[in-house]
Amino acid sequence: MNKILKEISKGMNLEKNLPVYGKYLADLYNGSAAVELALDYYTYYEMLEDRGKKDENLQRYAEVISEIIENVIIPKQTETERNKAITEIEGVRNEIYQKVDGLAAYADIFSRYEYVSNRCEYLFKDTDLDSNYSDEDFTRQIMQYIFSDEDNTVINGKISEIVAEIPLRMTKSKFFQLLSEGLTVYKQTDRQTVDDFVYVLKSSSMLILPEQIEDFQDLYEIYLYAKNMNYDTITESQFCELEKKLKYAADFIDEETGLYMMLQGIVNKIYAMLNCMPYVSYEQENVACCIRILREVNEAFQGGEYKTLSDNITASLGALEGIPEGLYSKISSVEYVLDTVKEQYMETVSGIKAEEFFRELYLTRYLLSDSLFIDLSAVRESFEQTDGESESFDIRLYVEQKREELVGELTRFFSENQKIVNRSVMALILSRLPVFFNNITEIQDYVYYSVSNCTNKAEKAAVIEIIKCIINEI
């Protein structure tokens, strides 16, 4: 294979070498997907068994997965059955993405209301500051924390961390000025980078909510409860109820997200195996072992009730110890050639009628990556695109358009929400912008001004406690 890789890099014997290389990579991908699928499928079963309660969506997805494993993956079915299974698994994959998108939106929403809740807490607690407290000393502690590291990346991260929590005391016009200045940095990037950054700002600040937001009824009701609360007149009983609901929401999101992420990993591995199926055999010992595990776990899934799996599976899982690492090392040593093929040799690939083969390899590469929710349509488009097909447009004008769009949506949001909620969103956005301070003095002045101008005793007490926890890593 080393000889073949060298020849491919020199453009030699491509019609012979490319199919051999593709088959070799497909075997590695299939082996890696099989091992990870066996481990994840077993783990997922154990997670659902421990969970006890059943979820209709999770149950439905598990049934589709079980059918594909039993009827297509294990017996290694025909091209027609494979294509049908790919359509089904991609549909499930898209649905899971939407579910996780909804959960992520709720996580962002409740992080903003947690910000609000934290600043209401001391309305019902003693707000007298320590007799030795002074704004100057507190500012000094924060500055020492920020600059206790020499790494600029770490320092910038700490600045963002503090900006997200420090009392927000600035006009909306100043906020929009900082937002505009922060976006100018992106005039040196590309359209995708701009879109990604603006999306993060919008989604994390509740400007865009997914269509599926009402799918999680309990979370939706908590969202409405928090949204409709009057924080200027909140009572202690209302505050306690809000705290209880936010705690429930956080635990629910954490559990559900973990399950759906595990499920998406399983779906990606099945998709990868389906892609590789026409080009590989199951004769490899590792793959055969994985098929045995999949068969037994699948039978348990189809039994209807969760039960303890047999010792045979434990023994089979033990036989796979160290295999994923070995496969990853092999894949890493040859995968780079896939880019060379895409960039330089697609004419030859077309000539030997192997476009679909290499497209599926390219897709499989991303299915096996750590990016569980990567947009497969974008990956396919990337595979088809050549250097000369990149879009030409004015990035500066595009950034300006996005800025105006963002300012308009934020202005509308601010007019519809309470001041404390608006401040939570403004603080978050400022913490996400490129650091807007030019020197240490500006940072110190910002911190001191924010703290000293906070006349709300409850908010100030809460912020002092939160930031001291950050500094002391409690």
C-alpha positions in Angstrom: 0.0 0.0 0.0 2.9 2.4 0.7 4.1 1.8 -2.9 0.6 2.5 -4.2 0.3 5.7 -2.2 3.6 6.9 -3.5 2.6 6.2 -7.1 -0.8 8.0 -6.6 1.0 11.0 -5.3 3.2 11.0 -8.5 0.2 10.4 -10.7 1.4 6.9 -11.8 -0.7 3.9 -12.7 -3.9 5.7 -11.5 -6.4 3.5 -13.3 -5.0 0.5 -11.4 -4.0 2.1 -8.2 -7.1 4.3 -7.4 -9.5 1.3 -7.1 -7.1 -0.6 -5.0 -6.6 2.4 -2.7 -10.3 3.0 -2.5 -11.0 -0.7 -1.6 -8.3 -0.6 1.1 -9.7 2.6 2.6 -13.3 1.2 2.4 -12.1 -1.8 4.4 -10.6 0.4 7.0 -13.7 2.6 7.2 -16.0 -0.4 7.4 -13.9 -2.0 10.1 -13.8 1.2 12.1 -17.6 1.8 11.7 -18.4 -1.8 12.7 -16.3 -1.7 15.9 -17.7 1.7 17.0 -21.2 0.7 16.1 -20.9 -2.5 18.1 -19.6 -0.6 21.1 -22.1 2.3 20.8 -25.1 0.0 20.1 -24.3 -2.0 23.3 -23.8 1.2 25.3 -27.0 2.7 24.0 -29.0 -0.4 25.0 -27.5 -0.2 28.5 -28.4 3.5 28.7 -32.0 2.8 27.8 -32.2 -0.1 30.2 -30.9 2.1 33.1 -33.3 4.8 32.1 -36.3 2.5 32.5 -38.9 4.9 31.0 -39.7 4.7 27.3 -39.8 7.6 24.9 -41.9 7.2 21.7 -39.4 9.0 19.4 -36.4 7.1 20.8 -38.4 3.8 20.5 -39.3 4.6 16.9 -35.7 5.4 15.9 -34.5 2.3 17.7 -37.0 0.2 15.6 -35.8 1.7 12.3 -32.2 1.1 13.3 -32.9 -2.5 14.5 -34.6 -3.3 11.2 -31.7 -2.0 9.1 -29.2 -3.9 11.2 -31.1 -7.1 11.1 -32.3 -7.0 7.5 -29.5 -5.1 5.7 -26.3 -4.8 7.7 -26.0 -8.3 9.1 -26.9 -10.3 6.0 -25.2 -7.7 3.7 -28.1 -7.2 1.4 -28.4 -6.3 -2.3 -27.9 -2.8 -3.8 -31.7 -2.1 -3.9 -32.1 -2.9 -0.2 -28.9 -0.9 0.6 -30.2 2.2 -1.2 -33.6 1.9 0.6 -31.8 1.6 4.0 -29.6 4.7 3.2 -32.8 6.7 2.5 -34.3 5.6 5.8 -31.2 6.2 7.8 -30.7 9.7 6.4 -34.3 10.5 7.3 -33.7 9.4 10.9 -30.4 11.3 10.9 -32.2 14.5 9.9 -34.9 14.0 12.5 -32.4 13.5 15.3 -30.6 16.6 14.1 -33.8 18.6 14.5 -34.4 17.2 18.0 -30.9 18.1 19.1 -31.3 21.5 17.5 -34.4 22.0 19.6 -32.7 20.9 22.8 -29.7 23.2 22.0 -32.1 26.1 21.6 -33.7 25.4 24.9 -30.2 25.2 26.5 -29.5 28.7 25.2 -32.9 30.0 26.3 -32.6 28.7 29.8 -29.0 29.9 30.2 -30.4 33.4 29.6 -33.1 32.9 32.2 -30.6 31.4 34.6 -28.7 34.6 34.2 -31.9 36.5 35.2 -32.7 34.1 38.0 -29.2 34.4 39.5 -29.7 38.2 39.7 -33.0 37.8 41.4 -31.8 35.4 44.1 -30.5 38.1 46.5 -33.9 39.8 46.5 -34.7 37.2 49.1 -31.4 36.9 50.8 -29.1 39.2 52.8 -27.5 41.7 50.4 -25.2 43.4 52.8 -21.7 43.3 51.4 -18.7 42.4 53.5 -17.5 45.4 55.6 -14.1 45.1 53.9 -15.5 45.0 50.4 -14.6 47.8 47.9 -15.2 48.1 44.2 -11.5 48.9 43.7 -10.4 45.7 45.5 -12.9 43.6 43.6 -11.8 45.1 40.3 -8.2 44.3 41.3 -9.1 40.6 42.0 -10.7 40.3 38.6 -7.7 41.8 36.8 -5.3 39.5 38.7 -7.5 36.5 37.6 -7.6 37.6 34.0 -3.8 38.1 33.7 -2.7 35.2 35.9 -1.9 33.4 32.6 0.5 34.5 29.9 -1.2 32.8 27.0 -3.3 35.3 25.0 -5.9 32.7 24.1 -6.5 31.9 27.8 -6.5 35.6 28.7 -9.1 36.4 26.0 -11.2 33.5 27.2 -11.2 34.9 30.7 -12.1 38.4 29.5 -15.1 36.9 27.7 -16.0 34.9 30.8 -16.0 38.1 33.0 -17.8 40.2 30.4 -20.6 37.6 30.3 -21.2 38.0 34.1 -20.2 41.5 35.0 -23.1 43.9 35.6 -24.1 45.4 32.2 -24.2 49.2 32.4 -24.2 50.7 28.9 -26.6 52.3 26.5 -28.1 50.3 23.6 -26.3 52.7 21.2 -23.0 51.8 22.8 -23.9 48.1 22.7 -24.7 48.3 18.9 -21.5 50.2 18.3 -19.4 47.4 19.9 -21.4 44.8 18.0 -20.7 46.7 14.7 -17.0 47.0 15.5 -16.8 43.3 16.4 -18.4 42.2 13.1 -15.8 44.2 11.1 -13.2 41.6 11.9 -15.2 39.1 9.8 -14.8 41.3 6.7 -11.4 39.5 6.3 -13.0 36.0 6.3 -15.5 34.2 4.0 -19.2 33.9 3.7 -19.5 30.6 5.6 -17.5 31.9 8.6 -19.8 35.0 8.7 -22.9 32.9 8.5 -21.7 30.5 11.3 -20.9 33.4 13.6 -24.1 35.3 13.1 -26.1 32.0 13.5 -24.3 31.5 16.9 -25.2 35.0 18.0 -28.8 34.7 17.0 -29.4 31.2 18.3 -27.7 31.8 21.7 -29.6 35.1 22.2 -33.1 33.7 21.4 -33.4 35.6 18.2 -34.2 32.5 16.2 -36.0 29.5 17.6 -36.3 26.1 15.8 -39.6 25.1 14.3 -39.5 22.0 16.6 -39.5 24.1 19.8 -42.9 22.9 20.8 -42.0 19.2 20.4 -40.7 19.1 24.0 -43.9 20.1 25.8 -42.5 20.3 29.3 -39.7 22.6 28.2 -42.0 24.8 26.2 -44.2 25.3 29.2 -41.2 26.2 31.3 -40.0 28.6 28.6 -43.4 30.4 28.6 -43.4 30.5 32.4 -39.9 32.2 32.4 -40.8 34.5 29.5 -44.0 35.8 31.0 -42.6 36.3 34.5 -42.6 39.9 35.7 -39.1 40.2 37.1 -39.6 43.6 38.6 -42.3 42.3 40.9 -41.2 38.6 41.3 -42.1 37.1 44.6 -40.1 34.6 46.6 -42.5 31.8 45.8 -42.4 32.6 42.1 -38.6 32.7 42.3 -38.4 29.3 44.0 -40.8 27.9 41.4 -38.7 29.3 38.6 -35.5 27.8 40.1 -37.1 24.4 40.4 -38.3 24.5 36.8 -34.9 25.7 35.4 -33.2 22.8 37.3 -35.7 20.3 35.9 -35.1 21.7 32.4 -31.3 21.5 32.7 -31.4 17.9 33.9 -33.9 16.9 31.2 -31.8 18.6 28.4 -28.6 17.0 29.6 -30.2 13.5 29.7 -32.0 13.8 26.4 -29.1 15.4 24.6 -26.8 12.6 25.7 -29.2 9.9 24.4 -29.7 11.7 21.1 -26.0 12.3 20.5 -25.3 8.6 21.2 -28.1 7.7 18.8 -26.7 10.0 16.1 -23.3 8.4 16.5 -25.0 5.0 15.9 -26.9 6.3 12.9 -23.6 7.7 11.4 -21.8 4.4 11.8 -24.7 2.5 10.2 -24.7 5.0 7.3 -20.9 4.5 7.0 -21.3 0.7 6.8 -24.0 1.0 4.2 -21.8 3.3 2.1 -18.9 0.7 2.3 -21.1 -2.4 1.9 -20.6 -3.0 -1.9 -16.8 -2.8 -1.7 -16.0 -4.9 1.4 -16.3 -8.3 2.9 -17.2 -9.3 6.5 -14.4 -11.9 6.6 -12.2 -9.8 8.7 -12.1 -11.2 12.2 -12.9 -7.9 13.9 -15.9 -7.2 11.6 -17.2 -10.8 12.2 -17.0 -10.2 15.9 -18.9 -7.0 15.6 -21.6 -8.6 13.6 -22.1 -11.2 16.4 -22.4 -8.4 19.0 -24.9 -6.5 16.8 -27.0 -9.6 16.2 -27.3 -10.3 20.0 -28.0 -6.7 21.0 -30.5 -6.3 18.2 -32.3 -9.4 19.4 -32.5 -7.9 22.8 -33.9 -4.6 21.4 -36.6 -6.5 19.5 -37.6 -8.4 22.7 -39.6 -5.5 23.8 -38.4 -5.4 27.4 -34.9 -4.3 28.4 -32.9 -7.1 30.1 -29.4 -7.8 31.1 -27.3 -8.9 28.1 -25.4 -12.3 28.2 -21.8 -12.8 29.1 -21.1 -13.7 25.5 -21.4 -10.1 24.6 -19.0 -9.0 27.4 -16.4 -11.5 26.1 -16.9 -10.3 22.5 -16.5 -6.7 23.6 -13.3 -7.6 25.4 -11.9 -9.0 22.1 -12.3 -5.6 20.5 -10.0 -3.9 23.1 -7.4 -1.7 21.4 -8.9 -2.3 17.9 -10.4 1.2 17.4 -7.0 2.8 18.1 -5.2 0.6 15.6 -7.8 1.3 12.9 -7.7 5.0 13.6 -3.9 5.0 13.2 -4.1 3.2 9.9 -6.9 5.5 8.6 -4.9 8.6 9.6 -1.9 7.3 7.6 -3.7 6.9 4.3 -6.8 9.2 4.4 -4.9 12.3 3.2 -4.7 10.7 -0.3 -8.5 11.1 -0.6 -8.0 14.8 -0.8 -5.3 14.4 -3.4 -7.8 12.3 -5.5 -10.5 14.8 -5.1 -8.3 17.8 -6.0 -6.2 16.3 -8.8 -7.5 13.0 -10.2 -11.3 13.2 -10.6 -10.9 13.1 -14.4 -9.3 9.7 -14.0 -11.9 8.6 -11.4 -14.6 9.6 -13.9 -12.9 7.7 -16.7 -12.9 4.4 -14.6 -16.5 5.2 -13.6 -15.7 5.3 -9.9 -17.2 8.7 -9.0 -19.9 7.2 -6.8 -17.3 5.0 -5.0 -15.1 7.9 -4.1 -18.1 10.2 -3.3 -19.2 7.6 -0.8 -15.7 7.3 0.6 -15.6 11.1 1.0 -19.0 11.1 2.7 -18.0 8.2 5.0 -14.9 10.1 6.1 -17.2 12.8 7.6 -19.7 10.3 9.0 -16.8 8.8 11.1 -15.5 12.2 12.2 -16.3 13.8 15.6 -18.8 16.2 13.9 -21.9 14.1 14.6 -24.3 16.6 13.0 -22.3 17.7 10.0 -24.4 18.8 7.0 -24.1 15.9 4.5 -25.5 18.0 1.7 -22.7 20.5 2.2 -20.1 17.6 2.1 -21.6 16.3 -1.1 -21.5 19.8 -2.6 -17.9 20.2 -1.5 -16.9 16.9 -3.2 -18.5 18.1 -6.5 -17.0 21.6 -6.4 -13.8 22.5 -8.1 -11.6 25.5 -7.3 -13.0 27.5 -10.1 -16.5 27.2 -8.8 -16.2 29.2 -5.7 -18.7 32.0 -5.3 -17.6 35.5 -6.0 -19.2 38.3 -3.9 -18.4 41.4 -1.8 -17.7 40.1 1.7 -17.7 43.6 3.2 -21.1 44.3 1.8 -22.3 40.9 3.0 -21.1 41.6 6.6 -22.8 45.0 6.5 -26.0 43.3 5.4 -25.8 40.8 8.3 -25.0 43.6 10.7 -28.1 45.5 9.7 -30.2 42.3 9.9 -28.8 41.5 13.4 -29.3 45.1 14.7 -32.9 45.1 13.4 -33.8 41.8 15.1 -32.1 42.8 18.4 -33.9 46.1 18.4 -37.2 44.3 18.0 -36.3 41.7 20.7 -35.3 44.5 23.1 -38.7 46.2 22.6 -40.6 43.0 23.4 -38.7 41.9 26.5 -37.9 43.1 30.0 -34.7 45.1 30.8 -33.1 42.3 32.8 -33.7 39.8 30.0 -32.3 42.2 27.4 -29.2 42.7 29.6 -28.7 38.9 29.7 -28.7 38.8 25.9 -26.5 41.9 25.5 -23.9 40.4 28.0 -23.8 37.1 26.2 -23.4 38.7 22.7 -20.6 41.0 24.1 -18.8 37.9 25.5 -19.0 36.2 22.1 -17.6 39.1 20.1 -13.8 39.4 19.4 -12.3 41.1 22.5 -13.0 44.8 22.0 -10.5 46.2 24.5 -7.3 47.8 23.2 -5.2 47.6 26.3 -5.2 46.6 30.0 -6.4 50.0 31.1 -9.6 49.7 29.0 -10.4 46.4 30.6 -9.8 47.7 34.1 -11.9 50.7 33.4 -14.8 48.6 32.0 -14.8 46.3 35.0 -14.7 49.1 37.5 -17.3 51.2 35.8 -19.7 48.2 35.5 -19.3 47.2 39.2 -19.3 50.7 40.7 -22.4 51.8 38.6 -24.4 48.8 39.7 -26.8 50.3 42.3 -29.1 47.2 42.4 -27.9 45.5 45.6 -29.4 42.1 44.7 -27.7 42.1 41.3 -24.4 43.3 42.7 -24.4 40.7 45.5 -25.1 37.9 42.9 -22.5 39.0 40.5 -19.8 39.2 43.3 -20.7 35.6 44.3 -20.7 34.3 40.7 -17.4 36.0 39.8 -15.7 34.8 43.0 -16.8 31.3 42.1 -15.2 31.7 38.7 -12.0 33.1 40.2 -11.8 30.4 42.8 -13.1 27.6 40.5 -15.6 26.5 43.0 
